[in-house]
Amino acid sequence: MIRTSVNAIPDSQPADPETADLVTEMRAEILPGATGDGVTAYVGGNTAGNVDLAATITNKLPLVIGTVIALSFCLLMIAFRSLLVPAQAALTNLLSAAASFGVLTACFQWGWGLGLVGLENPYGTVPIASYVPLMMFAALFGLSMDYEVFFVSQVQHHHAEGDDVRTAVRRGLAAAARVIVAAAMIMIAVFGSFILTPDPVIKQFGVGLSVAVFLAALMVILLAPALLAIAGRRVFGLPRWLDRILPHISVEGPPPAAASAIPAHRRREAKHQAGG
């Protein structure tokens, strides 16, 4: 078996899209025509490895996004016994994720504001690592779901006390907004500190996640209340067949009616144990 290697140096830079296109062209057209039967040819190197990694992640990304959304939908549906709550949560999260990906692309791939994040090069662009969007989406969805639970649990609590949906949304937002804003500011400060590092990939995480958290909190404070208020009485409702098979859980503990049904001596014992 004879093995040989040939170095091919393109005129474009390693991270240039033209170089990635050259790798694809060599694999699909040039090498098959230049080699005969019994000859196996490979294209390697950093650019080829990045192309392969990007292709693998791109193929799996829809599956990852679909799985995360489906699991989140099921958990929110069980927690709040609603179809509209997980639907609007998925919508707001997808919108904030898409917008943050756009900001990331504009900053690094198009070069808008590279100097602001401390990256200067003669080409005016920095390639986005192929795994950054995938990891960003997973982290963002978890954080934005936290904000969603903060808000909707307050709305559900006030609705269970007898408020109509619009009043419950207003009171729930008033109670949860400060927690959401404080939590988002903390995470924005943490992710924003990543921009101070010299590594371009870490900077990409810093820009993408800080923008994503800001947009996610903004969506929960502005868009989510509007969607729930428009839905009205249909917010906390399930089809009868689905209501029968779903387990009953409570995010905020037992509702007021259930708490009042606890015998008085049990409540006194629990209060004494909590205080002592």
Buried (B, 14 or more C-beta within 10 A) or exposed (E): EEEEEEEEEBEBBEBBEEBBEBBEEBBEEBBEEEEEEEEEEEBEEEBBEBBBEBEEBEEEBEEEBEEBBEEBBEBBBBBBBBBBBBBBBBBBBBBBBEBBBEBBBEBBEEBBEBEEBEBEEEEEBBBBBBEBBBBBBEBBBEBBBBBBBBBBBBBBBBBBEEBEBBBBBBBBBEBBBEBBBEBBEEBBEEBBEBBEEEEBBBBBBBBBBBBBBBBBBBBBBEBBBEBBBBBEEEBBEBEEEEEEEEEEEBBEEEBEEEEEEEEEEEEEEEEEEEEE
